[in-house]
Amino acid sequence: MTNFGPGDLVLLGANLPHWYRSEAAYYEHHPHLEAVSVVVQFTGEFLGKTFLEAPEMARIRQVLESAARGLEIRGATRERIAGLMGDILGLSGMERLLRLLSILHVLADSEECVLLSHAGAAGIQVKDSERINRIYEYVMSRFTETISIGDVADRVHMCPSAFCRYFKKRTRKTFSFFLNEIRIGHACKLIIEGELSVTEVCFLSGFNNVSYFNRQFKAIKKVTPSEFRHAYLAGQAGRE
């Protein structure tokens, strides 16, 4: 759970659940606001079933295996691959294929890739994906309000106990922890963007108890809300 912004670059393997959502203003009829992304999709066997088994492809094969958990690409590697991805839009045929191999080669030689999820996150099938999407959509549209497990369970036509078992099995976390992650992520955004007090951030993020908010914030971010704000301001000052 984190904010995304211009220039972010990830490599996502097959059947890995992921969710990108723009801020509310993008859904409120503002035609001047538009999120743009460049996506390159390919299958694991785009060069045949045995090509990646060649010894020369070992490091690329490792990158693709790691992508099952999602990879965030950072630093100079991100800038280099962004350029290659921009170029690929104007290519076709063998030139496009060779450019994709160039991108994978750059990734294979990079140490600027960070895993995004735990080992159990991959493998969600289409039926599961549709159900998880309904859960995410419901939570993302209401996380600042009171949400009960029963409300979400009804959304996917399950009883609360079955829903809790299903959600924990599919995401490796309880629904309550997931909801708190979403709310704390939003709280971080509010802390960064404005001069709101911790109490104001607490209630605007869907919490109704400041002490509980502080405990959950520290459990998820490893710092208190005030420490998070000070660290962010210090980082901003260091870049000026």
C-alpha positions as a Markdown table, in Angstrom:
| # | Residue | x | y | z |
|---|---|---|---|---|
| 1 | Met | 0.0 | 0.0 | 0.0 |
| 2 | Thr | 1.7 | 3.2 | -1.2 |
| 3 | Asn | 1.2 | 6.2 | -3.4 |
| 4 | Phe | 2.1 | 6.1 | -7.0 |
| 5 | Gly | 3.2 | 9.0 | -9.2 |
| 6 | Pro | 4.8 | 10.1 | -12.4 |
| 7 | Gly | 7.7 | 7.9 | -13.6 |
| 8 | Asp | 6.8 | 4.9 | -11.4 |
| 9 | Leu | 7.8 | 1.6 | -13.1 |
| 10 | Val | 6.8 | -1.9 | -12.2 |
| 11 | Leu | 7.1 | -5.4 | -13.6 |
| 12 | Leu | 4.1 | -7.6 | -12.7 |
| 13 | Gly | 3.9 | -11.3 | -13.2 |
| 14 | Ala | 0.8 | -13.3 | -14.3 |
| 15 | Asn | -2.1 | -13.6 | -11.9 |
| 16 | Leu | -0.7 | -11.1 | -9.4 |
| 17 | Pro | -3.5 | -9.0 | -7.9 |
| 18 | His | -2.8 | -5.3 | -8.2 |
| 19 | Trp | -4.8 | -2.1 | -7.9 |
| 20 | Tyr | -4.1 | 1.4 | -9.1 |
| 21 | Arg | -6.6 | 4.1 | -8.2 |
| 22 | Ser | -6.3 | 7.8 | -9.0 |
| 23 | Glu | -7.4 | 10.5 | -6.5 |
| 24 | Ala | -11.0 | 11.3 | -6.2 |
| 25 | Ala | -10.7 | 14.4 | -8.4 |
| 26 | Tyr | -10.0 | 12.2 | -11.4 |
| 27 | Tyr | -13.5 | 10.7 | -11.1 |
| 28 | Glu | -15.4 | 14.0 | -10.6 |
| 29 | His | -15.8 | 15.2 | -14.2 |
| 30 | His | -12.6 | 17.2 | -14.5 |
| 31 | Pro | -11.7 | 16.7 | -18.1 |
| 32 | His | -8.2 | 18.4 | -17.7 |
| 33 | Leu | -7.2 | 15.6 | -15.3 |
| 34 | Glu | -5.9 | 12.5 | -17.0 |
| 35 | Ala | -3.7 | 9.6 | -15.8 |
| 36 | Val | -1.5 | 8.2 | -18.6 |
| 37 | Ser | 0.5 | 5.0 | -18.5 |
| 38 | Val | 2.5 | 2.9 | -20.9 |
| 39 | Val | 2.1 | -0.8 | -20.6 |
| 40 | Val | 4.0 | -3.6 | -22.3 |
| 41 | Gln | 2.3 | -7.0 | -22.0 |
| 42 | Phe | 3.9 | -10.3 | -23.0 |
| 43 | Thr | 3.4 | -14.0 | -22.2 |
| 44 | Gly | 6.0 | -16.2 | -20.5 |
| 45 | Glu | 6.4 | -18.2 | -23.7 |
| 46 | Phe | 6.6 | -15.3 | -26.1 |
| 47 | Leu | 9.8 | -16.8 | -27.6 |
| 48 | Gly | 8.6 | -20.4 | -27.4 |
| 49 | Lys | 8.4 | -22.9 | -24.6 |
| 50 | Thr | 12.1 | -23.7 | -24.3 |
| 51 | Phe | 13.9 | -20.4 | -25.2 |
| 52 | Leu | 14.1 | -19.2 | -21.6 |
| 53 | Glu | 15.7 | -22.5 | -20.5 |
| 54 | Ala | 18.9 | -21.7 | -22.4 |
| 55 | Pro | 21.9 | -21.0 | -20.1 |
| 56 | Glu | 22.3 | -17.5 | -21.6 |
| 57 | Met | 18.8 | -16.6 | -20.4 |
| 58 | Ala | 19.3 | -17.7 | -16.8 |
| 59 | Arg | 19.3 | -14.2 | -15.3 |
| 60 | Ile | 16.3 | -13.0 | -17.4 |
| 61 | Arg | 14.5 | -16.2 | -16.2 |
| 62 | Gln | 15.2 | -15.2 | -12.6 |
| 63 | Val | 13.8 | -11.7 | -13.2 |
| 64 | Leu | 10.6 | -13.1 | -14.6 |
| 65 | Glu | 10.3 | -15.6 | -11.7 |
| 66 | Ser | 10.7 | -12.7 | -9.3 |
| 67 | Ala | 8.0 | -10.7 | -11.2 |
| 68 | Ala | 5.5 | -13.2 | -9.8 |
| 69 | Arg | 5.7 | -11.1 | -6.6 |
| 70 | Gly | 5.9 | -7.8 | -8.4 |
| 71 | Leu | 9.1 | -5.7 | -8.9 |
| 72 | Glu | 9.4 | -1.9 | -8.5 |
| 73 | Ile | 12.2 | -0.6 | -10.7 |
| 74 | Arg | 14.1 | 2.4 | -9.3 |
| 75 | Gly | 17.0 | 4.7 | -10.0 |
| 76 | Ala | 19.0 | 4.9 | -13.2 |
| 77 | Thr | 17.5 | 1.5 | -14.3 |
| 78 | Arg | 14.0 | 3.1 | -14.2 |
| 79 | Glu | 15.1 | 6.0 | -16.4 |
| 80 | Arg | 16.8 | 3.8 | -18.9 |
| 81 | Ile | 13.9 | 1.4 | -19.2 |
| 82 | Ala | 11.4 | 4.2 | -19.5 |
| 83 | Gly | 13.3 | 5.4 | -22.5 |
| 84 | Leu | 13.3 | 2.0 | -24.1 |
| 85 | Met | 9.5 | 1.6 | -23.4 |
| 86 | Gly | 8.8 | 4.9 | -25.0 |
| 87 | Asp | 10.8 | 3.8 | -28.1 |
| 88 | Ile | 8.9 | 0.5 | -28.4 |
| 89 | Leu | 5.7 | 2.3 | -29.1 |
| 90 | Gly | 7.0 | 3.3 | -32.5 |
| 91 | Leu | 8.4 | -0.1 | -33.4 |
| 92 | Ser | 7.0 | -3.2 | -34.9 |
| 93 | Gly | 7.9 | -6.8 | -35.9 |
| 94 | Met | 11.4 | -8.0 | -35.0 |
| 95 | Glu | 12.5 | -4.5 | -33.8 |
| 96 | Arg | 9.8 | -4.5 | -31.2 |
| 97 | Leu | 10.8 | -7.9 | -30.0 |
| 98 | Leu | 14.4 | -7.0 | -29.8 |
| 99 | Arg | 13.6 | -3.9 | -27.8 |
| 100 | Leu | 11.6 | -6.0 | -25.3 |
| 101 | Leu | 14.6 | -8.3 | -24.9 |
| 102 | Ser | 16.8 | -5.3 | -24.3 |
| 103 | Ile | 14.5 | -4.2 | -21.5 |
| 104 | Leu | 14.7 | -7.6 | -19.9 |
| 105 | His | 18.5 | -7.6 | -20.3 |
| 106 | Val | 18.7 | -4.3 | -18.5 |
| 107 | Leu | 16.5 | -5.7 | -15.7 |
| 108 | Ala | 18.6 | -8.8 | -15.4 |
| 109 | Asp | 21.8 | -6.7 | -14.8 |
| 110 | Ser | 20.2 | -4.3 | -12.4 |
| 111 | Glu | 20.3 | -4.2 | -8.6 |
| 112 | Glu | 17.6 | -1.5 | -8.4 |
| 113 | Cys | 14.6 | -3.8 | -8.3 |
| 114 | Val | 12.5 | -4.2 | -5.1 |
| 115 | Leu | 10.0 | -6.9 | -4.4 |
| 116 | Leu | 6.5 | -5.6 | -3.9 |
| 117 | Ser | 4.7 | -8.5 | -2.2 |
| 118 | His | 5.1 | -11.6 | -0.1 |
| 119 | Ala | 5.5 | -15.0 | -1.6 |
| 120 | Gly | 1.9 | -16.0 | -1.3 |
| 121 | Ala | 0.4 | -13.1 | -3.2 |
| 122 | Ala | 0.6 | -14.6 | -6.7 |
| 123 | Gly | -1.7 | -17.2 | -8.3 |
| 124 | Ile | -5.1 | -15.5 | -8.0 |
| 125 | Gln | -7.3 | -17.0 | -10.8 |
| 126 | Val | -9.9 | -15.1 | -12.8 |
| 127 | Lys | -12.9 | -16.0 | -10.6 |
| 128 | Asp | -10.9 | -15.0 | -7.5 |
| 129 | Ser | -9.8 | -11.8 | -9.2 |
| 130 | Glu | -13.3 | -10.7 | -10.0 |
| 131 | Arg | -14.3 | -11.2 | -6.3 |
| 132 | Ile | -11.3 | -9.5 | -4.9 |
| 133 | Asn | -11.9 | -6.6 | -7.3 |
| 134 | Arg | -15.4 | -6.2 | -5.9 |
| 135 | Ile | -14.0 | -6.1 | -2.4 |
| 136 | Tyr | -11.3 | -3.6 | -3.3 |
| 137 | Glu | -13.7 | -1.4 | -5.2 |
| 138 | Tyr | -16.2 | -1.3 | -2.3 |
| 139 | Val | -13.4 | -0.6 | 0.3 |
| 140 | Met | -11.7 | 2.1 | -1.8 |
| 141 | Ser | -15.0 | 4.0 | -2.3 |
| 142 | Arg | -16.0 | 3.8 | 1.4 |
| 143 | Phe | -12.8 | 3.5 | 3.6 |
| 144 | Thr | -13.4 | 6.9 | 5.2 |
| 145 | Glu | -16.7 | 5.7 | 6.5 |
| 146 | Thr | -17.6 | 2.9 | 8.9 |
| 147 | Ile | -17.2 | -0.5 | 7.2 |
| 148 | Ser | -18.1 | -3.8 | 8.8 |
| 149 | Ile | -17.0 | -7.2 | 7.8 |
| 150 | Gly | -20.7 | -8.1 | 7.3 |
| 151 | Asp | -21.1 | -5.2 | 4.8 |
| 152 | Val | -18.2 | -6.5 | 2.7 |
| 153 | Ala | -19.2 | -10.1 | 3.0 |
| 154 | Asp | -22.7 | -9.3 | 1.7 |
| 155 | Arg | -21.1 | -7.6 | -1.3 |
| 156 | Val | -19.5 | -10.9 | -2.4 |
| 157 | His | -22.5 | -13.1 | -1.2 |
| 158 | Met | -20.6 | -14.7 | 1.7 |
| 159 | Cys | -21.3 | -15.1 | 5.4 |
| 160 | Pro | -18.8 | -13.1 | 7.6 |
| 161 | Ser | -16.9 | -16.2 | 8.8 |
| 162 | Ala | -16.5 | -17.6 | 5.3 |
| 163 | Phe | -15.5 | -14.2 | 4.0 |
| 164 | Cys | -12.8 | -13.8 | 6.7 |
| 165 | Arg | -11.3 | -17.2 | 5.9 |
| 166 | Tyr | -11.4 | -16.5 | 2.2 |
| 167 | Phe | -9.8 | -13.0 | 2.5 |
| 168 | Lys | -7.0 | -14.3 | 4.8 |
| 169 | Lys | -6.3 | -17.2 | 2.4 |
| 170 | Arg | -6.1 | -15.0 | -0.7 |
| 171 | Thr | -4.3 | -12.0 | 0.7 |
| 172 | Arg | -2.3 | -13.4 | 3.7 |
| 173 | Lys | -3.7 | -10.7 | 5.9 |
| 174 | Thr | -6.9 | -10.1 | 7.8 |
| 175 | Phe | -9.6 | -7.8 | 6.4 |
| 176 | Ser | -9.2 | -5.5 | 9.4 |
| 177 | Phe | -5.5 | -5.1 | 8.8 |
| 178 | Phe | -6.1 | -4.5 | 5.0 |
| 179 | Leu | -8.6 | -1.8 | 5.8 |
| 180 | Asn | -6.2 | -0.2 | 8.2 |
| 181 | Glu | -3.5 | -0.3 | 5.6 |
| 182 | Ile | -5.7 | 1.6 | 3.2 |
| 183 | Arg | -6.7 | 4.2 | 5.8 |
| 184 | Ile | -3.1 | 4.7 | 7.0 |
| 185 | Gly | -2.0 | 5.1 | 3.4 |
| 186 | His | -4.6 | 7.9 | 3.0 |
| 187 | Ala | -3.5 | 9.4 | 6.3 |
| 188 | Cys | 0.1 | 9.6 | 5.0 |
| 189 | Lys | -1.2 | 11.5 | 2.0 |
| 190 | Leu | -3.1 | 14.0 | 4.2 |
| 191 | Ile | 0.0 | 14.5 | 6.4 |
| 192 | Ile | 2.2 | 15.2 | 3.4 |
| 193 | Glu | -0.2 | 17.5 | 1.6 |
| 194 | Gly | -1.5 | 19.8 | 4.3 |
| 195 | Glu | -1.3 | 21.4 | 7.7 |
| 196 | Leu | -3.9 | 19.2 | 9.3 |
| 197 | Ser | -3.5 | 18.1 | 12.9 |
| 198 | Val | -3.1 | 14.5 | 13.8 |
| 199 | Thr | -6.6 | 14.4 | 15.1 |
| 200 | Glu | -8.1 | 15.9 | 11.9 |
| 201 | Val | -6.1 | 13.3 | 9.9 |
| 202 | Cys | -7.4 | 10.5 | 12.1 |
| 203 | Phe | -11.1 | 11.3 | 11.5 |
| 204 | Leu | -10.6 | 12.1 | 7.8 |
| 205 | Ser | -9.0 | 8.7 | 7.2 |
| 206 | Gly | -11.9 | 6.7 | 8.6 |
| 207 | Phe | -10.8 | 6.2 | 12.2 |
| 208 | Asn | -12.9 | 7.3 | 15.2 |
| 209 | Asn | -10.4 | 7.0 | 18.0 |
| 210 | Val | -7.1 | 8.9 | 18.0 |
| 211 | Ser | -5.3 | 6.5 | 20.3 |
| 212 | Tyr | -6.2 | 3.6 | 18.1 |
| 213 | Phe | -5.2 | 5.5 | 15.0 |
| 214 | Asn | -1.7 | 6.3 | 16.5 |
| 215 | Arg | -1.2 | 2.6 | 17.4 |
| 216 | Gln | -2.2 | 1.4 | 13.9 |
| 217 | Phe | -0.1 | 4.1 | 12.2 |
| 218 | Lys | 3.0 | 3.1 | 14.2 |
| 219 | Ala | 2.3 | -0.7 | 13.6 |
| 220 | Ile | 2.2 | -0.2 | 9.9 |
| 221 | Lys | 4.7 | 2.7 | 9.3 |
| 222 | Lys | 7.0 | 2.0 | 12.2 |
| 223 | Val | 6.8 | 5.6 | 13.2 |
| 224 | Thr | 4.2 | 7.9 | 14.8 |
| 225 | Pro | 2.2 | 10.3 | 12.6 |
| 226 | Ser | 4.3 | 13.2 | 14.0 |
| 227 | Glu | 7.6 | 11.4 | 13.3 |
| 228 | Phe | 6.4 | 10.6 | 9.8 |
| 229 | Arg | 5.6 | 14.3 | 9.2 |
| 230 | His | 9.0 | 15.4 | 10.6 |
| 231 | Ala | 10.8 | 12.9 | 8.4 |
| 232 | Tyr | 9.0 | 14.0 | 5.3 |
| 233 | Leu | 9.7 | 17.7 | 6.0 |
| 234 | Ala | 13.3 | 16.9 | 6.7 |
| 235 | Gly | 13.6 | 15.1 | 3.4 |
| 236 | Gln | 12.0 | 17.9 | 1.5 |
| 237 | Ala | 14.4 | 20.4 | 3.1 |
| 238 | Gly | 17.3 | 18.2 | 2.1 |
| 239 | Arg | 16.3 | 18.3 | -1.5 |
| 240 | Glu | 16.0 | 22.1 | -1.6 |
